[in-house]
Amino acid sequence: MAAALQVLPCLTRAPLRPLLWGHPGARLASSMALAEHAQKLFESTIAAVLPGPMMHRALSLDPGSGQLKIRDRSFQLRQNLYLVGFGKAVLGMAAAAEELLGKHLVQGVISVPKGIRAAMEYAGKQEMLLKSHSRVHVFEGAEDNLPDHDALKAALAIRQLAEGLTADDLLLVLISGGGSALLPAPIPPITLEEKQTLTKLLAARGATIQELNTIRKALSQLKGGGLAQAAYPAQVISLILSDVVGDPVDVIASGPTVASVHNVQDCLHILNRYGLRAALPRSVKTVLAQADSDPRGPHTCGHVLNVIIGSNALALAEAQRQAETLGYQAVVLSAAMQGNVKSVAQFYGLLAQVAGAHLTLPSTGAPVEEGKQLHELAAELQLPDLQLKEALEVVAGAKGPVCMLAGGEPTVQLQGSGKGGRNQELALRVAAELGRQPLGPVDVLFLSGGTDGKDGPTEAAGAWIMPELVHQATAEGLDVATFLAHNDSHTFFHRFQGGAHLLYTGLTGTNVMDVHCLFLKPR
């Protein structure tokens, strides 16, 4: 593993195990090679979107003149720079920013996940840590990506810093995935517990990240442009590491430096959709009733420059390069994979069947019925950037192994009380799809991993599977359908083959959603 992805001893990856004990040696070697390639590719992908390199690409400072350049904009620094940040990647982003900006940085406050400093220090990732003499104050909170009172203290400290700025000051805002949970400041009389309960109910019923953030913004002092308003009249520069499909700056971390385009009617529509409007606490009803139904005018954030410095698309581009280096014909399907995890799993199952037939039966082509179902399901998922036709053309013309890549963030509708995350559940559901019928003379491997290194409330980043998994699990006394019915994918993978199919990286210090890899290799 690359040095940038050193792991904690307690999270050391389980050794790769033989997957097909009863098959010929050549097939076994091929399967092992796929697994090794998949894990290497995942690690390389994360390394491409670590905070340090991205910050250095985004910022440049002329020490002589004190001119800070960001893209095509320049700003004059004269010990007038302040910094705030919130998100899973913000510790490393802040460390890189302080190293770059030096004496010009007067003060900073950041809100980062609980335990991340100790994890980074233990893993030897000194580049992710602030120096002992740092001017940046660090708050840790939001354990398991849920807002808590520690994160609330951080949010109030960030608000206080922003409100004290003048027109001569410059505020650098660092934002990454997980920022919403790390910046909770509900509008009184709403309590943190009431807001957290509502968020949990929405997530459990399958609300999208866009829907969750629409509600959060309406109930927050700082989200939906609130932080930008607090900092006015200071100039605000937001550097954003996107963890949202399509990179909409008003949705990432609930858009604290972007004027909100949503109104109270949007919130009520979402609450009605998930059957929650009648059960709202009185405090939430009060805040929504008092909210202005008109979106905030764009003038409220005219003093803000928002810049995306990293995204899932960047990670997928690196994954494509790495796959080609490993000898695969690689193609990116989509950086906007979203929708119910069941439908996404069906899509990948059908894709493996159709692409596998293209690889192994070039003269007859893909099975007609499966091809039709694949395109129908793709239409239902409504993926705005899906390159399905182009990808299948690449596969049809391939002379060797193929790697199909995608990224995004599917949603899981909770039905049970098991332990898992969307990546592990997606992988297990794809295994169930691939196990339904033979795929022909082609080895297949599917991997799904979260770039932040933490999939749901588990220490795993995700999992990888092969079509034989369901059959092998049955031989071990594990029923895949039962585990899926209880959303208990982590327990399954922990028990199956000693956890060898789980991905462990430890906390990576970055977050650009998930990466999905589908490998196909003709025998």
C-alpha positions, -999 to 999 in steps of 0.1 A, spaced: 0 0 0 11 35 -7 26 55 21 -3 79 19 -26 51 29 -8 35 58 -34 18 81 -38 15 118 -26 -19 132 -62 -26 144 -75 -20 109 -49 -41 90 -64 -55 59 -73 -92 61 -50 -113 38 -64 -121 3 -77 -156 4 -81 -181 -25 -116 -177 -38 -120 -208 -59 -104 -237 -41 -119 -264 -63 -109 -248 -96 -78 -252 -117 -47 -233 -107 -48 -209 -136 -83 -198 -127 -73 -194 -91 -43 -172 -101 -65 -151 -123 -90 -145 -95 -63 -136 -71 -48 -112 -96 -82 -94 -100 -85 -90 -63 -50 -76 -59 -55 -52 -88 -89 -41 -74 -74 -32 -41 -43 -15 -56 -66 6 -79 -88 17 -50 -58 28 -30 -43 47 -59 -77 64 -65 -78 77 -29 -42 89 -31 -52 112 -60 -77 131 -40 -58 136 -7 -60 171 7 -24 182 4 -20 178 -33 -53 194 -41 -47 224 -19 -13 230 -35 -29 228 -69 -56 253 -59 -35 279 -40 -3 298 -48 13 327 -28 39 351 -39 59 356 -7 74 390 -19 41 408 -27 18 388 -5 -5 381 -35 -26 350 -31 -38 335 -63 -68 312 -67 -76 302 -102 -78 335 -121 -84 357 -90 -58 374 -68 -61 386 -32 -38 409 -12 -27 394 21 -14 415 49 -19 395 81 -56 398 75 -64 361 67 -87 340 88 -97 304 83 -126 282 92 -134 247 80 -156 216 85 -155 182 70 -137 148 69 -109 162 48 -105 195 65 -77 186 89 -54 179 60 -67 208 41 -60 232 70 -25 218 75 -17 224 39 -33 259 39 -13 270 70 19 257 55 12 277 23 0 309 39 23 311 69 23 344 88 -6 358 69 -30 335 88 -41 352 120 -66 327 134 -86 297 125 -113 273 137 -121 239 122 -146 211 130 -134 176 121 -145 140 129 -139 127 164 -107 108 167 -92 119 134 -61 136 148 -51 105 168 -58 83 138 -36 104 115 -9 106 141 -9 69 147 -8 62 110 22 84 106 4 109 83 22 140 95 12 159 64 -24 157 76 -16 173 110 -13 209 121 19 219 137 22 224 175 24 262 171 -7 263 148 -30 293 149 -59 270 140 -81 257 169 -94 222 163 -128 208 175 -136 171 171 -171 158 170 -199 143 149 -191 107 158 -204 82 132 -211 113 110 -240 124 133 -242 160 147 -235 162 184 -228 188 211 -191 188 204 -199 197 167 -223 223 180 -196 240 200 -174 241 169 -202 256 148 -208 284 174 -170 291 175 -169 294 137 -199 317 138 -183 339 164 -151 342 144 -170 350 112 -191 377 129 -160 395 142 -145 401 107 -144 435 89 -143 446 53 -105 445 54 -104 408 63 -103 377 42 -120 345 53 -108 312 38 -135 285 42 -125 249 38 -154 225 31 -155 187 25 -178 158 28 -192 153 63 -194 191 67 -231 192 74 -228 170 105 -198 190 117 -215 224 114 -248 220 133 -263 253 146 -301 248 147 -323 279 147 -338 284 182 -360 270 196 -350 238 177 -327 217 197 -298 197 183 -316 165 194 -348 174 175 -328 182 143 -308 150 146 -339 129 151 -355 144 120 -324 139 99 -322 102 111 -359 96 102 -354 111 67 -322 91 60 -339 59 73 -367 64 48 -344 68 19 -341 106 15 -314 117 -9 -284 138 2 -300 167 -16 -333 163 3 -315 160 36 -295 192 30 -326 211 19 -341 204 53 -309 211 72 -305 245 55 -340 256 65 -333 247 101 -298 261 104 -281 293 113 -250 287 92 -261 265 63 -278 278 31 -255 309 30 -257 316 67 -219 315 72 -214 339 43 -239 363 58 -222 361 92 -188 370 77 -201 400 57 -185 424 48 -153 404 48 -143 387 15 -150 350 16 -131 323 -4 -145 288 -2 -123 258 -13 -146 228 -16 -139 191 -19 -171 177 -33 -189 147 -19 -221 153 -38 -232 140 -72 -228 168 -98 -207 190 -74 -235 215 -67 -219 241 -43 -253 249 -28 -257 213 -16 -222 203 -4 -222 206 34 -256 222 29 -241 253 12 -229 275 40 -214 300 16 -240 298 -11 -273 316 -12 -301 291 -8 -325 285 -37 -349 265 -16 -379 278 3 -402 265 30 -425 249 4 -397 227 -8 -392 215 28 -428 207 33 -429 188 0 -400 166 12 -415 161 46 -448 151 30 -431 127 7 -416 107 36 -447 110 58 -431 131 85 -449 164 84 -475 155 110 -449 142 134 -427 173 134 -418 188 168 -435 221 176 -401 239 174 -396 228 138 -431 238 128 -424 272 144 -392 278 125 -407 267 92 -438 289 98 -416 319 104 -393 313 74 -394 336 45 -409 316 15 -387 335 -9 -352 323 -16 -324 346 -3 -313 370 -30 -280 364 -47 -266 397 -34 -262 381 1 -233 360 -12 -218 385 -37 -187 387 -15 -180 350 -19 -158 330 -43 -167 293 -43 -141 269 -59 -144 231 -63 -108 218 -59 -116 180 -58 -144 157 -68 -154 121 -76 -147 128 -113 -111 135 -104 -109 103 -85 -124 83 -114 -99 98 -138 -71 86 -117 -87 51 -114 -90 49 -151 -53 58 -155 -43 32 -129 -65 5 -145 -49 11 -179 -14 9 -162 -25 -25 -149 -34 -37 -184 -71 -31 -185 -92 -14 -211 -108 11 -188 -139 33 -192 -157 56 -168 -195 50 -168 -207 78 -145 -196 101 -117 -233 104 -107 -243 69 -96 -273 74 -73 -307 59 -65 -318 30 -44 -290 5 -37 -312 -24 -49 -317 -8 -83 -280 1 -86 -270 -35 -77 -294 -48 -104 -278 -24 -129 -243 -37 -122 -255 -73 -123 -270 -68 -157 -240 -48 -169 -217 -77 -159 -239 -102 -179 -241 -80 -210 -205 -68 -210 -193 -104 -203 -211 -116 -233 -196 -89 -254 -161 -100 -243 -166 -138 -247 -191 -140 -275 -182 -112 -299 -198 -129 -329 -232 -133 -313 -232 -102 -292 -249 -96 -258 -281 -114 -248 -311 -95 -261 -333 -97 -230 -306 -87 -206 -295 -59 -228 -330 -45 -230 -334 -48 -192 -301 -30 -187 -311 0 -208 -345 2 -192 -330 2 -157 -304 28 -167 -333 50 -179 -351 45 -145 -320 55 -125 -318 88 -145 -281 92 -143 -273 125 -160 -238 116 -172 -242 78 -179 -219 67 -208 -235 32 -211 -236 29 -249 -200 42 -252 -188 18 -225 -203 -12 -241 -188 -2 -275 -154 -1 -257 -160 -36 -242 -171 -50 -276 -138 -39 -291 -116 -49 -263 -89 -75 -268 -84 -83 -232 -96 -76 -196 -119 -46 -190 -124 -23 -160 -157 -3 -159 -157 25 -133 -183 47 -117 -188 69 -86 -215 85 -66 -236 77 -36 -265 53 -37 -290 53 -9 -301 25 14 -336 22 28 -332 6 62 -354 -24 69 -335 -41 97 -312 -33 126 -280 -48 112 -246 -33 108 -232 -21 75 -228 8 51 -240 15 15 -208 2 -1 -208 -31 17 -246 -35 11 -241 -27 -26 -213 -52 -30 -233 -79 -13 -264 -72 -34 -243 -73 -66 -230 -107 -54 -265 -119 -51 -273 -106 -86 -242 -122 -101 -250 -155 -84 -284 -159 -100 -271 -174 -133 -238 -184 -149 -218 -156 -166 -199 -177 -191 -161 -180 -195 -152 -147 -178 -139 -139 -143 -158 -110 -127 -150 -89 -97 -170 -59 -83 -156 -35 -57 -174 -6 -39 -155 16 -15 -160 50 3 -131 73 -3 -132 85 33 -123 50 45 -153 46 67 -185 29 53 -214 37 76 -208 30 113 -180 4 106 -142 5 103 -144 -8 67 -143 14 36 -163 -11 16 -161 -46 1 -153 -66 -30 -171 -97 -43 -170 -123 -71 -199 -143 -86 -190 -174 -66 -196 -156 -33 -232 -167 -28 -224 -204 -34 -193 -202 -11 -213 -184 16 -240 -211 15 -213 -238 20 -201 -218 51 -237 -217 64 -243 -180 56 -275 -170 38 -269 -139 18 -307 -130 15 -311 -131 53 -282 -107 59 -295 -83 32 -331 -84 47 -316 -70 79 -292 -45 63 -264 -66 80 -238 -66 53 -209 -59 76 -217 -88 98 -218 -110 67 -185 -99 53 -169 -101 88 -179 -138 90 -174 -148 54 -138 -161 48 -126 -143 79 -134 -108 65 -111 -112 35 -135 -93 13 -136 -62 34 -116 -31 24 -97 -15 52 -77 17 47 -83 35 80 -95 71 79 -81 85 47 -84 122 54 -104 128 22 -140 123 10 -153 124 -26 -181 99 -23 -178 63 -34 -159 45 -62 -173 14 -79 -151 -9 -100 -163 -37 -122 -136 -60 -136 -141 -85 -164 -114 -108 -176 -120 -135 -203 -106 -169 -193 
